[in-house]
Structure formats: C-alpha cells, structure tokens
Amino acid sequence: MDDRIVTLETKMMAAEDLLDELNRTVWRQQQELDLLREQVRQLAQQVKTIQPANPLRPEDEIPPHW
C-alpha cells in the first residue's frame, strides 16, 4: 500500500510540473499574441494614413502627357 501511495505522489508531482510548464507556455504565447495584435493595429493605422480617404477615379486623373 505504501508503494502505491509513493507512486501516486510521484505521478502527481510530475503532473503538477507539467501543468506549471504548460501555464508558462500559454502565458508566453499570450504575451506574444498581444504584441502581434498591437503591431497589426499600428500597421493598419499606418495604412489608413498613407491611403487617401477618397481615391481618385481613373476618369479624374490627368493623363501623364499633359
């Protein structure tokens, strides 16, 4: 009976260690995801400032030879 308890305790400790490692991995991935979302938001804002609000229609453009 004592050996079974030791075996269970050992397995439980290993499972707790694995759970801690998984939690750290999820946390790191969440940090990276937050950073990437912010970068995408900033890039989208840059694209909005670069593109004109009212793009010219082809018929409004002056031909290059004028």
C-alpha positions in Angstrom: 0.0 0.0 0.0 2.8 2.4 0.9 4.5 1.9 -2.5 1.2 2.7 -4.3 0.9 6.0 -2.4 4.6 6.9 -3.3 3.9 6.1 -6.9 0.8 8.2 -7.0 2.5 11.1 -5.3 5.4 10.9 -7.7 3.0 10.9 -10.7 1.1 13.8 -9.1 4.3 15.8 -8.7 5.2 15.1 -12.4 1.7 16.2 -13.5 2.0 19.4 -11.4 5.4 20.2 -13.0 3.9 19.6 -16.5 0.9 21.8 -15.7 3.3 24.6 -14.5 5.3 24.4 -17.7 2.1 24.5 -19.8 0.9 27.5 -17.9 4.2 29.3 -18.5 3.9 28.4 -22.2 0.4 29.7 -22.5 1.4 32.9 -20.7 4.3 33.5 -23.1 2.1 32.8 -26.1 -0.5 35.3 -24.8 2.2 37.9 -24.4 3.4 37.3 -28.0 -0.2 37.4 -29.3 -0.8 40.7 -27.5 2.3 42.2 -29.1 1.4 40.9 -32.5 -2.1 42.4 -32.2 -0.7 45.7 -31.3 1.7 45.6 -34.3 -1.2 44.8 -36.6 -3.2 47.6 -35.2 -0.3 50.0 -35.7 0.2 48.8 -39.3 -3.5 49.2 -40.1 -3.3 52.8 -38.8 -0.3 53.5 -40.9 -2.0 52.1 -44.0 -5.0 54.4 -43.3 -2.8 57.4 -43.1 -1.0 56.5 -46.3 -4.1 55.8 -48.4 -6.2 58.8 -49.4 -9.6 58.9 -48.0 -11.2 59.5 -51.4 -9.2 57.6 -54.0 -9.2 59.2 -57.4 -11.3 57.7 -60.1 -9.4 56.9 -63.3 -11.5 59.4 -65.3 -10.4 62.1 -62.8 -6.7 61.6 -63.4 -4.8 63.8 -65.8 -3.0 61.9 -68.5 0.8 61.9 -68.0 1.4 63.7 -71.3 -0.5 66.9 -70.2 
